[in-house]
Amino acid sequence: MNVQDVNLVGVAKSQEGYTAVFRGNDKRIYFLHVGDRLFDGYLKDIGADFVQIIRETKMKSGQVLTKEITKRLRT
């Protein structure tokens, strides 16, 4: 799924670190860790109430543009 197609619904903490809980546009729940890939990016960081995702856009010239997107839990 694309970065804009997922909504952050929770963050879980364990001894191994954080796990981000996303809901996709297909209404399914996905559990992602740092480094896991989405269709157009990857998960860079997970905090107690946020995630940082790097969105990658490939240009026709072959150049890859990146943009950092932060998604937060509702408070």
N, CA, C and O atoms as a Maestro MAE file, in Angstrom:
{
 s_m_m2io_version
 :::
 2.0.0
}

f_m_ct {
 s_m_title
 :::
 protein
 m_atom[300] {
  # First column is atom index #
  i_m_mmod_type
  r_m_x_coord
  r_m_y_coord
  r_m_z_coord
  i_m_residue_number
  s_m_chain_name
  s_m_pdb_residue_name
  s_m_pdb_atom_name
  i_m_atomic_number
  :::
  1 25 0.826 -1.180 0.000 1 A "MET " " N  " 7
  2 3 0.000 0.000 0.000 1 A "MET " " CA " 6
  3 2 0.873 1.248 0.000 1 A "MET " " C  " 6
  4 15 2.023 1.225 0.440 1 A "MET " " O  " 8
  5 25 0.312 2.310 -0.492 2 A "ASN " " N  " 7
  6 3 1.007 3.593 -0.504 2 A "ASN " " CA " 6
  7 2 0.982 4.219 0.882 2 A "ASN " " C  " 6
  8 15 0.162 3.864 1.729 2 A "ASN " " O  " 8
  9 25 1.892 5.151 1.095 3 A "VAL " " N  " 7
  10 3 1.998 5.834 2.384 3 A "VAL " " CA " 6
  11 2 0.681 6.523 2.741 3 A "VAL " " C  " 6
  12 15 0.249 6.454 3.892 3 A "VAL " " O  " 8
  13 25 0.034 7.186 1.782 4 A "GLN " " N  " 7
  14 3 -1.192 7.902 2.085 4 A "GLN " " CA " 6
  15 2 -2.381 6.970 2.307 4 A "GLN " " C  " 6
  16 15 -3.427 7.425 2.770 4 A "GLN " " O  " 8
  17 25 -2.254 5.687 1.993 5 A "ASP " " N  " 7
  18 3 -3.354 4.731 2.152 5 A "ASP " " CA " 6
  19 2 -3.427 4.095 3.530 5 A "ASP " " C  " 6
  20 15 -4.369 3.349 3.801 5 A "ASP " " O  " 8
  21 25 -2.469 4.361 4.411 6 A "VAL " " N  " 7
  22 3 -2.460 3.732 5.736 6 A "VAL " " CA " 6
  23 2 -2.671 4.782 6.824 6 A "VAL " " C  " 6
  24 15 -2.199 5.914 6.713 6 A "VAL " " O  " 8
  25 25 -3.386 4.389 7.874 7 A "ASN " " N  " 7
  26 3 -3.618 5.254 9.023 7 A "ASN " " CA " 6
  27 2 -3.007 4.602 10.250 7 A "ASN " " C  " 6
  28 15 -3.181 3.405 10.480 7 A "ASN " " O  " 8
  29 25 -2.295 5.389 11.034 8 A "LEU " " N  " 7
  30 3 -1.714 4.898 12.272 8 A "LEU " " CA " 6
  31 2 -2.815 4.781 13.317 8 A "LEU " " C  " 6
  32 15 -3.491 5.765 13.616 8 A "LEU " " O  " 8
  33 25 -3.001 3.581 13.878 9 A "VAL " " N  " 7
  34 3 -4.050 3.383 14.886 9 A "VAL " " CA " 6
  35 2 -3.486 3.001 16.244 9 A "VAL " " C  " 6
  36 15 -4.219 2.999 17.233 9 A "VAL " " O  " 8
  37 25 -2.193 2.675 16.316 10 A "GLY " " N  " 7
  38 3 -1.612 2.339 17.607 10 A "GLY " " CA " 6
  39 2 -0.128 2.071 17.518 10 A "GLY " " C  " 6
  40 15 0.430 1.860 16.441 10 A "GLY " " O  " 8
  41 25 0.500 2.087 18.692 11 A "VAL " " N  " 7
  42 3 1.919 1.758 18.811 11 A "VAL " " CA " 6
  43 2 2.059 0.839 20.018 11 A "VAL " " C  " 6
  44 15 1.545 1.139 21.095 11 A "VAL " " O  " 8
  45 25 2.754 -0.274 19.837 12 A "ALA " " N  " 7
  46 3 2.983 -1.223 20.925 12 A "ALA " " CA " 6
  47 2 4.469 -1.269 21.237 12 A "ALA " " C  " 6
  48 15 5.307 -1.219 20.336 12 A "ALA " " O  " 8
  49 25 4.788 -1.367 22.525 13 A "LYS " " N  " 7
  50 3 6.188 -1.422 22.937 13 A "LYS " " CA " 6
  51 2 6.473 -2.776 23.556 13 A "LYS " " C  " 6
  52 15 5.703 -3.271 24.379 13 A "LYS " " O  " 8
  53 25 7.594 -3.373 23.149 14 A "SER " " N  " 7
  54 3 8.024 -4.642 23.724 14 A "SER " " CA " 6
  55 2 9.512 -4.530 24.033 14 A "SER " " C  " 6
  56 15 10.106 -3.467 23.853 14 A "SER " " O  " 8
  57 25 10.109 -5.605 24.491 15 A "GLN " " N  " 7
  58 3 11.543 -5.589 24.786 15 A "GLN " " CA " 6
  59 2 12.373 -5.402 23.524 15 A "GLN " " C  " 6
  60 15 13.481 -4.871 23.593 15 A "GLN " " O  " 8
  61 25 11.862 -5.827 22.377 16 A "GLU " " N  " 7
  62 3 12.580 -5.684 21.109 16 A "GLU " " CA " 6
  63 2 12.449 -4.291 20.524 16 A "GLU " " C  " 6
  64 15 13.211 -3.940 19.623 16 A "GLU " " O  " 8
  65 25 11.517 -3.489 21.000 17 A "GLY " " N  " 7
  66 3 11.311 -2.136 20.481 17 A "GLY " " CA " 6
  67 2 9.838 -1.891 20.197 17 A "GLY " " C  " 6
  68 15 8.964 -2.595 20.704 17 A "GLY " " O  " 8
  69 25 9.583 -0.884 19.382 18 A "TYR " " N  " 7
  70 3 8.216 -0.496 19.056 18 A "TYR " " CA " 6
  71 2 7.700 -1.224 17.819 18 A "TYR " " C  " 6
  72 15 8.461 -1.586 16.921 18 A "TYR " " O  " 8
  73 25 6.384 -1.426 17.801 19 A "THR " " N  " 7
  74 3 5.683 -1.950 16.640 19 A "THR " " CA " 6
  75 2 4.556 -0.987 16.316 19 A "THR " " C  " 6
  76 15 3.762 -0.644 17.192 19 A "THR " " O  " 8
  77 25 4.476 -0.545 15.064 20 A "ALA " " N  " 7
  78 3 3.416 0.364 14.637 20 A "ALA " " CA " 6
  79 2 2.234 -0.453 14.120 20 A "ALA " " C  " 6
  80 15 2.410 -1.444 13.412 20 A "ALA " " O  " 8
  81 25 1.034 -0.021 14.486 21 A "VAL " " N  " 7
  82 3 -0.192 -0.694 14.060 21 A "VAL " " CA " 6
  83 2 -0.909 0.236 13.087 21 A "VAL " " C  " 6
  84 15 -1.316 1.339 13.452 21 A "VAL " " O  " 8
  85 25 -1.060 -0.220 11.845 22 A "PHE " " N  " 7
  86 3 -1.696 0.568 10.800 22 A "PHE " " CA " 6
  87 2 -2.978 -0.100 10.333 22 A "PHE " " C  " 6
  88 15 -3.124 -1.320 10.415 22 A "PHE " " O  " 8
  89 25 -3.916 0.725 9.836 23 A "ARG " " N  " 7
  90 3 -5.106 0.214 9.153 23 A "ARG " " CA " 6
  91 2 -4.985 0.654 7.703 23 A "ARG " " C  " 6
  92 15 -4.807 1.838 7.415 23 A "ARG " " O  " 8
  93 25 -5.082 -0.300 6.802 24 A "GLY " " N  " 7
  94 3 -4.974 0.003 5.375 24 A "GLY " " CA " 6
  95 2 -6.318 0.390 4.797 24 A "GLY " " C  " 6
  96 15 -7.341 0.310 5.477 24 A "GLY " " O  " 8
  97 25 -6.316 0.811 3.535 25 A "ASN " " N  " 7
  98 3 -7.566 1.175 2.880 25 A "ASN " " CA " 6
  99 2 -8.449 -0.042 2.615 25 A "ASN " " C  " 6
  100 15 -9.609 0.107 2.228 25 A "ASN " " O  " 8
  101 25 -7.912 -1.242 2.818 26 A "ASP " " N  " 7
  102 3 -8.693 -2.471 2.700 26 A "ASP " " CA " 6
  103 2 -9.312 -2.873 4.042 26 A "ASP " " C  " 6
  104 15 -9.884 -3.956 4.164 26 A "ASP " " O  " 8
  105 25 -9.195 -1.990 5.058 27 A "LYS " " N  " 7
  106 3 -9.755 -2.164 6.408 27 A "LYS " " CA " 6
  107 2 -9.050 -3.260 7.212 27 A "LYS " " C  " 6
  108 15 -9.547 -3.650 8.268 27 A "LYS " " O  " 8
  109 25 -7.922 -3.758 6.748 28 A "ARG " " N  " 7
  110 3 -7.140 -4.743 7.495 28 A "ARG " " CA " 6
  111 2 -6.125 -4.038 8.383 28 A "ARG " " C  " 6
  112 15 -5.757 -2.890 8.135 28 A "ARG " " O  " 8
  113 25 -5.678 -4.739 9.420 29 A "ILE " " N  " 7
  114 3 -4.687 -4.216 10.352 29 A "ILE " " CA " 6
  115 2 -3.322 -4.799 9.990 29 A "ILE " " C  " 6
  116 15 -3.197 -5.989 9.702 29 A "ILE " " O  " 8
  117 25 -2.295 -3.935 10.008 30 A "TYR " " N  " 7
  118 3 -0.930 -4.337 9.681 30 A "TYR " " CA " 6
  119 2 0.005 -3.929 10.812 30 A "TYR " " C  " 6
  120 15 -0.125 -2.837 11.364 30 A "TYR " " O  " 8
  121 25 0.941 -4.798 11.158 31 A "PHE " " N  " 7
  122 3 1.932 -4.552 12.198 31 A "PHE " " CA " 6
  123 2 3.289 -4.386 11.517 31 A "PHE " " C  " 6
  124 15 3.780 -5.314 10.873 31 A "PHE " " O  " 8
  125 25 3.892 -3.209 11.657 32 A "LEU " " N  " 7
  126 3 5.145 -2.919 10.978 32 A "LEU " " CA " 6
  127 2 6.224 -2.518 11.972 32 A "LEU " " C  " 6
  128 15 5.939 -1.947 13.025 32 A "LEU " " O  " 8
  129 25 7.465 -2.826 11.619 33 A "HIS " " N  " 7
  130 3 8.631 -2.470 12.423 33 A "HIS " " CA " 6
  131 2 9.512 -1.529 11.615 33 A "HIS " " C  " 6
  132 15 9.311 -1.369 10.411 33 A "HIS " " O  " 8
  133 25 10.477 -0.913 12.265 34 A "VAL " " N  " 7
  134 3 11.412 -0.022 11.579 34 A "VAL " " CA " 6
  135 2 12.093 -0.796 10.448 34 A "VAL " " C  " 6
  136 15 12.573 -1.912 10.648 34 A "VAL " " O  " 8
  137 25 12.129 -0.196 9.268 35 A "GLY " " N  " 7
  138 3 12.747 -0.823 8.100 35 A "GLY " " CA " 6
  139 2 11.757 -1.540 7.196 35 A "GLY " " C  " 6
  140 15 12.089 -1.840 6.049 35 A "GLY " " O  " 8
  141 25 10.542 -1.827 7.681 36 A "ASP " " N  " 7
  142 3 9.546 -2.488 6.835 36 A "ASP " " CA " 6
  143 2 9.125 -1.547 5.714 36 A "ASP " " C  " 6
  144 15 9.058 -0.331 5.897 36 A "ASP " " O  " 8
  145 25 8.838 -2.136 4.536 37 A "ARG " " N  " 7
  146 3 8.537 -1.346 3.341 37 A "ARG " " CA " 6
  147 2 7.048 -1.269 3.074 37 A "ARG " " C  " 6
  148 15 6.292 -2.210 3.313 37 A "ARG " " O  " 8
  149 25 6.663 -0.120 2.573 38 A "LEU " " N  " 7
  150 3 5.368 0.082 1.952 38 A "LEU " " CA " 6
  151 2 5.633 0.144 0.453 38 A "LEU " " C  " 6
  152 15 6.781 0.021 0.028 38 A "LEU " " O  " 8
  153 25 4.593 0.331 -0.355 39 A "PHE " " N  " 7
  154 3 4.797 0.343 -1.802 39 A "PHE " " CA " 6
  155 2 5.728 1.476 -2.225 39 A "PHE " " C  " 6
  156 15 6.606 1.284 -3.066 39 A "PHE " " O  " 8
  157 25 5.532 2.658 -1.640 40 A "ASP " " N  " 7
  158 3 6.313 3.824 -2.068 40 A "ASP " " CA " 6
  159 2 7.177 4.407 -0.951 40 A "ASP " " C  " 6
  160 15 7.437 5.610 -0.934 40 A "ASP " " O  " 8
  161 25 7.621 3.568 -0.023 41 A "GLY " " N  " 7
  162 3 8.476 4.079 1.043 41 A "GLY " " CA " 6
  163 2 8.780 3.013 2.079 41 A "GLY " " C  " 6
  164 15 8.541 1.823 1.873 41 A "GLY " " O  " 8
  165 25 9.320 3.480 3.209 42 A "TYR " " N  " 7
  166 3 9.656 2.550 4.291 42 A "TYR " " CA " 6
  167 2 9.522 3.256 5.631 42 A "TYR " " C  " 6
  168 15 9.535 4.485 5.702 42 A "TYR " " O  " 8
  169 25 9.396 2.478 6.680 43 A "LEU " " N  " 7
  170 3 9.237 2.988 8.037 43 A "LEU " " CA " 6
  171 2 10.609 3.299 8.611 43 A "LEU " " C  " 6
  172 15 11.440 2.403 8.766 43 A "LEU " " O  " 8
  173 25 10.850 4.582 8.932 44 A "LYS " " N  " 7
  174 3 12.153 5.026 9.412 44 A "LYS " " CA " 6
  175 2 12.265 4.953 10.929 44 A "LYS " " C  " 6
  176 15 13.286 4.506 11.452 44 A "LYS " " O  " 8
  177 25 11.219 5.392 11.649 45 A "ASP " " N  " 7
  178 3 11.297 5.479 13.102 45 A "ASP " " CA " 6
  179 2 9.912 5.318 13.700 45 A "ASP " " C  " 6
  180 15 8.911 5.689 13.087 45 A "ASP " " O  " 8
  181 25 9.861 4.758 14.913 46 A "ILE " " N  " 7
  182 3 8.612 4.616 15.654 46 A "ILE " " CA " 6
  183 2 8.847 5.164 17.047 46 A "ILE " " C  " 6
  184 15 9.808 4.787 17.717 46 A "ILE " " O  " 8
  185 25 7.969 6.054 17.482 47 A "GLY " " N  " 7
  186 3 8.017 6.593 18.835 47 A "GLY " " CA " 6
  187 2 6.781 6.178 19.601 47 A "GLY " " C  " 6
  188 15 5.981 5.380 19.112 47 A "GLY " " O  " 8
  189 25 6.621 6.710 20.793 48 A "ALA " " N  " 7
  190 3 5.488 6.332 21.641 48 A "ALA " " CA " 6
  191 2 4.144 6.737 21.034 48 A "ALA " " C  " 6
  192 15 3.144 6.053 21.252 48 A "ALA " " O  " 8
  193 25 4.105 7.843 20.274 49 A "ASP " " N  " 7
  194 3 2.837 8.294 19.697 49 A "ASP " " CA " 6
  195 2 2.968 8.780 18.253 49 A "ASP " " C  " 6
  196 15 2.124 9.541 17.780 49 A "ASP " " O  " 8
  197 25 4.014 8.350 17.550 50 A "PHE " " N  " 7
  198 3 4.216 8.785 16.166 50 A "PHE " " CA " 6
  199 2 5.043 7.763 15.397 50 A "PHE " " C  " 6
  200 15 5.699 6.900 15.980 50 A "PHE " " O  " 8
  201 25 4.996 7.882 14.080 51 A "VAL " " N  " 7
  202 3 5.900 7.139 13.193 51 A "VAL " " CA " 6
  203 2 6.436 8.107 12.147 51 A "VAL " " C  " 6
  204 15 5.764 9.068 11.773 51 A "VAL " " O  " 8
  205 25 7.649 7.845 11.680 52 A "GLN " " N  " 7
  206 3 8.233 8.600 10.586 52 A "GLN " " CA " 6
  207 2 8.412 7.644 9.413 52 A "GLN " " C  " 6
  208 15 9.007 6.573 9.539 52 A "GLN " " O  " 8
  209 25 7.882 8.062 8.276 53 A "ILE " " N  " 7
  210 3 7.931 7.259 7.058 53 A "ILE " " CA " 6
  211 2 8.679 8.057 6.001 53 A "ILE " " C  " 6
  212 15 8.446 9.255 5.840 53 A "ILE " " O  " 8
  213 25 9.575 7.396 5.283 54 A "ILE " " N  " 7
  214 3 10.264 8.015 4.154 54 A "ILE " " CA " 6
  215 2 9.521 7.601 2.890 54 A "ILE " " C  " 6
  216 15 9.455 6.420 2.550 54 A "ILE " " O  " 8
  217 25 8.963 8.595 2.199 55 A "ARG " " N  " 7
  218 3 8.249 8.337 0.953 55 A "ARG " " CA " 6
  219 2 9.212 8.557 -0.206 55 A "ARG " " C  " 6
  220 15 9.862 9.599 -0.290 55 A "ARG " " O  " 8
  221 25 9.303 7.579 -1.093 56 A "GLU " " N  " 7
  222 3 10.218 7.643 -2.235 56 A "GLU " " CA " 6
  223 2 9.425 7.802 -3.531 56 A "GLU " " C  " 6
  224 15 8.477 7.062 -3.792 56 A "GLU " " O  " 8
  225 25 9.833 8.781 -4.335 57 A "THR " " N  " 7
  226 3 9.213 9.010 -5.633 57 A "THR " " CA " 6
  227 2 10.290 8.853 -6.690 57 A "THR " " C  " 6
  228 15 11.293 9.567 -6.667 57 A "THR " " O  " 8
  229 25 10.091 7.920 -7.619 58 A "LYS " " N  " 7
  230 3 11.071 7.692 -8.686 58 A "LYS " " CA " 6
  231 2 10.686 8.506 -9.906 58 A "LYS " " C  " 6
  232 15 9.583 8.378 -10.437 58 A "LYS " " O  " 8
  233 25 11.611 9.342 -10.338 59 A "MET " " N  " 7
  234 3 11.404 10.196 -11.501 59 A "MET " " CA " 6
  235 2 11.741 9.415 -12.774 59 A "MET " " C  " 6
  236 15 12.416 8.387 -12.717 59 A "MET " " O  " 8
  237 25 11.270 9.905 -13.915 60 A "LYS " " N  " 7
  238 3 11.572 9.254 -15.191 60 A "LYS " " CA " 6
  239 2 13.063 9.230 -15.473 60 A "LYS " " C  " 6
  240 15 13.552 8.336 -16.163 60 A "LYS " " O  " 8
  241 25 13.792 10.209 -14.943 61 A "SER " " N  " 7
  242 3 15.234 10.275 -15.168 61 A "SER " " CA " 6
  243 2 15.992 9.227 -14.346 61 A "SER " " C  " 6
  244 15 17.195 9.042 -14.531 61 A "SER " " O  " 8
  245 25 15.291 8.549 -13.445 62 A "GLY " " N  " 7
  246 3 15.937 7.558 -12.597 62 A "GLY " " CA " 6
  247 2 16.264 8.082 -11.211 62 A "GLY " " C  " 6
  248 15 16.604 7.311 -10.314 62 A "GLY " " O  " 8
  249 25 16.163 9.387 -11.036 63 A "GLN " " N  " 7
  250 3 16.432 10.007 -9.739 63 A "GLN " " CA " 6
  251 2 15.314 9.652 -8.755 63 A "GLN " " C  " 6
  252 15 14.144 9.575 -9.129 63 A "GLN " " O  " 8
  253 25 15.690 9.439 -7.502 64 A "VAL " " N  " 7
  254 3 14.719 9.113 -6.455 64 A "VAL " " CA " 6
  255 2 14.633 10.298 -5.500 64 A "VAL " " C  " 6
  256 15 15.624 10.681 -4.879 64 A "VAL " " O  " 8
  257 25 13.437 10.871 -5.391 65 A "LEU " " N  " 7
  258 3 13.186 11.960 -4.455 65 A "LEU " " CA " 6
  259 2 12.594 11.372 -3.184 65 A "LEU " " C  " 6
  260 15 11.752 10.476 -3.245 65 A "LEU " " O  " 8
  261 25 13.031 11.872 -2.030 66 A "THR " " N  " 7
  262 3 12.506 11.366 -0.766 66 A "THR " " CA " 6
  263 2 11.857 12.492 0.013 66 A "THR " " C  " 6
  264 15 12.263 13.650 -0.087 66 A "THR " " O  " 8
  265 25 10.835 12.137 0.795 67 A "LYS " " N  " 7
  266 3 10.137 13.084 1.646 67 A "LYS " " CA " 6
  267 2 9.814 12.381 2.948 67 A "LYS " " C  " 6
  268 15 9.289 11.268 2.945 67 A "LYS " " O  " 8
  269 25 10.125 13.030 4.066 68 A "GLU " " N  " 7
  270 3 9.840 12.451 5.372 68 A "GLU " " CA " 6
  271 2 8.438 12.863 5.806 68 A "GLU " " C  " 6
  272 15 8.102 14.047 5.819 68 A "GLU " " O  " 8
  273 25 7.626 11.873 6.160 69 A "ILE " " N  " 7
  274 3 6.247 12.099 6.588 69 A "ILE " " CA " 6
  275 2 6.103 11.569 8.015 69 A "ILE " " C  " 6
  276 15 6.511 10.448 8.318 69 A "ILE " " O  " 8
  277 25 5.518 12.391 8.881 70 A "THR " " N  " 7
  278 3 5.272 11.975 10.265 70 A "THR " " CA " 6
  279 2 3.770 11.782 10.430 70 A "THR " " C  " 6
  280 15 2.978 12.670 10.114 70 A "THR " " O  " 8
  281 25 3.393 10.613 10.929 71 A "LYS " " N  " 7
  282 3 1.991 10.337 11.252 71 A "LYS " " CA " 6
  283 2 1.902 10.189 12.757 71 A "LYS " " C  " 6
  284 15 2.716 9.502 13.374 71 A "LYS " " O  " 8
  285 25 0.901 10.842 13.350 72 A "ARG " " N  " 7
  286 3 0.734 10.824 14.815 72 A "ARG " " CA " 6
  287 2 -0.570 10.169 15.191 72 A "ARG " " C  " 6
  288 15 -1.531 10.146 14.422 72 A "ARG " " O  " 8
  289 25 -0.578 9.631 16.412 73 A "LEU " " N  " 7
  290 3 -1.824 9.109 16.955 73 A "LEU " " CA " 6
  291 2 -2.702 10.276 17.348 73 A "LEU " " C  " 6
  292 15 -2.204 11.331 17.742 73 A "LEU " " O  " 8
  293 25 -3.988 10.095 17.246 74 A "ARG " " N  " 7
  294 3 -4.912 11.124 17.728 74 A "ARG " " CA " 6
  295 2 -4.883 11.168 19.237 74 A "ARG " " C  " 6
  296 15 -4.770 10.135 19.898 74 A "ARG " " O  " 8
  297 25 -4.984 12.364 19.781 75 A "THR " " N  " 7
  298 3 -5.006 12.503 21.245 75 A "THR " " CA " 6
  299 2 -6.302 13.091 21.710 75 A "THR " " C  " 6
  300 15 -6.498 13.280 22.911 75 A "THR " " O  " 8
  :::
 }
 m_bond[299] {
  # First column is bond index #
  i_m_from
  i_m_to
  i_m_order
  :::
  1 1 2 1
  2 2 3 1
  3 3 4 2
  4 3 5 1
  5 5 6 1
  6 6 7 1
  7 7 8 2
  8 7 9 1
  9 9 10 1
  10 10 11 1
  11 11 12 2
  12 11 13 1
  13 13 14 1
  14 14 15 1
  15 15 16 2
  16 15 17 1
  17 17 18 1
  18 18 19 1
  19 19 20 2
  20 19 21 1
  21 21 22 1
  22 22 23 1
  23 23 24 2
  24 23 25 1
  25 25 26 1
  26 26 27 1
  27 27 28 2
  28 27 29 1
  29 29 30 1
  30 30 31 1
  31 31 32 2
  32 31 33 1
  33 33 34 1
  34 34 35 1
  35 35 36 2
  36 35 37 1
  37 37 38 1
  38 38 39 1
  39 39 40 2
  40 39 41 1
  41 41 42 1
  42 42 43 1
  43 43 44 2
  44 43 45 1
  45 45 46 1
  46 46 47 1
  47 47 48 2
  48 47 49 1
  49 49 50 1
  50 50 51 1
  51 51 52 2
  52 51 53 1
  53 53 54 1
  54 54 55 1
  55 55 56 2
  56 55 57 1
  57 57 58 1
  58 58 59 1
  59 59 60 2
  60 59 61 1
  61 61 62 1
  62 62 63 1
  63 63 64 2
  64 63 65 1
  65 65 66 1
  66 66 67 1
  67 67 68 2
  68 67 69 1
  69 69 70 1
  70 70 71 1
  71 71 72 2
  72 71 73 1
  73 73 74 1
  74 74 75 1
  75 75 76 2
  76 75 77 1
  77 77 78 1
  78 78 79 1
  79 79 80 2
  80 79 81 1
  81 81 82 1
  82 82 83 1
  83 83 84 2
  84 83 85 1
  85 85 86 1
  86 86 87 1
  87 87 88 2
  88 87 89 1
  89 89 90 1
  90 90 91 1
  91 91 92 2
  92 91 93 1
  93 93 94 1
  94 94 95 1
  95 95 96 2
  96 95 97 1
  97 97 98 1
  98 98 99 1
  99 99 100 2
  100 99 101 1
  101 101 102 1
  102 102 103 1
  103 103 104 2
  104 103 105 1
  105 105 106 1
  106 106 107 1
  107 107 108 2
  108 107 109 1
  109 109 110 1
  110 110 111 1
  111 111 112 2
  112 111 113 1
  113 113 114 1
  114 114 115 1
  115 115 116 2
  116 115 117 1
  117 117 118 1
  118 118 119 1
  119 119 120 2
  120 119 121 1
  121 121 122 1
  122 122 123 1
  123 123 124 2
  124 123 125 1
  125 125 126 1
  126 126 127 1
  127 127 128 2
  128 127 129 1
  129 129 130 1
  130 130 131 1
  131 131 132 2
  132 131 133 1
  133 133 134 1
  134 134 135 1
  135 135 136 2
  136 135 137 1
  137 137 138 1
  138 138 139 1
  139 139 140 2
  140 139 141 1
  141 141 142 1
  142 142 143 1
  143 143 144 2
  144 143 145 1
  145 145 146 1
  146 146 147 1
  147 147 148 2
  148 147 149 1
  149 149 150 1
  150 150 151 1
  151 151 152 2
  152 151 153 1
  153 153 154 1
  154 154 155 1
  155 155 156 2
  156 155 157 1
  157 157 158 1
  158 158 159 1
  159 159 160 2
  160 159 161 1
  161 161 162 1
  162 162 163 1
  163 163 164 2
  164 163 165 1
  165 165 166 1
  166 166 167 1
  167 167 168 2
  168 167 169 1
  169 169 170 1
  170 170 171 1
  171 171 172 2
  172 171 173 1
  173 173 174 1
  174 174 175 1
  175 175 176 2
  176 175 177 1
  177 177 178 1
  178 178 179 1
  179 179 180 2
  180 179 181 1
  181 181 182 1
  182 182 183 1
  183 183 184 2
  184 183 185 1
  185 185 186 1
  186 186 187 1
  187 187 188 2
  188 187 189 1
  189 189 190 1
  190 190 191 1
  191 191 192 2
  192 191 193 1
  193 193 194 1
  194 194 195 1
  195 195 196 2
  196 195 197 1
  197 197 198 1
  198 198 199 1
  199 199 200 2
  200 199 201 1
  201 201 202 1
  202 202 203 1
  203 203 204 2
  204 203 205 1
  205 205 206 1
  206 206 207 1
  207 207 208 2
  208 207 209 1
  209 209 210 1
  210 210 211 1
  211 211 212 2
  212 211 213 1
  213 213 214 1
  214 214 215 1
  215 215 216 2
  216 215 217 1
  217 217 218 1
  218 218 219 1
  219 219 220 2
  220 219 221 1
  221 221 222 1
  222 222 223 1
  223 223 224 2
  224 223 225 1
  225 225 226 1
  226 226 227 1
  227 227 228 2
  228 227 229 1
  229 229 230 1
  230 230 231 1
  231 231 232 2
  232 231 233 1
  233 233 234 1
  234 234 235 1
  235 235 236 2
  236 235 237 1
  237 237 238 1
  238 238 239 1
  239 239 240 2
  240 239 241 1
  241 241 242 1
  242 242 243 1
  243 243 244 2
  244 243 245 1
  245 245 246 1
  246 246 247 1
  247 247 248 2
  248 247 249 1
  249 249 250 1
  250 250 251 1
  251 251 252 2
  252 251 253 1
  253 253 254 1
  254 254 255 1
  255 255 256 2
  256 255 257 1
  257 257 258 1
  258 258 259 1
  259 259 260 2
  260 259 261 1
  261 261 262 1
  262 262 263 1
  263 263 264 2
  264 263 265 1
  265 265 266 1
  266 266 267 1
  267 267 268 2
  268 267 269 1
  269 269 270 1
  270 270 271 1
  271 271 272 2
  272 271 273 1
  273 273 274 1
  274 274 275 1
  275 275 276 2
  276 275 277 1
  277 277 278 1
  278 278 279 1
  279 279 280 2
  280 279 281 1
  281 281 282 1
  282 282 283 1
  283 283 284 2
  284 283 285 1
  285 285 286 1
  286 286 287 1
  287 287 288 2
  288 287 289 1
  289 289 290 1
  290 290 291 1
  291 291 292 2
  292 291 293 1
  293 293 294 1
  294 294 295 1
  295 295 296 2
  296 295 297 1
  297 297 298 1
  298 298 299 1
  299 299 300 2
  :::
 }
}
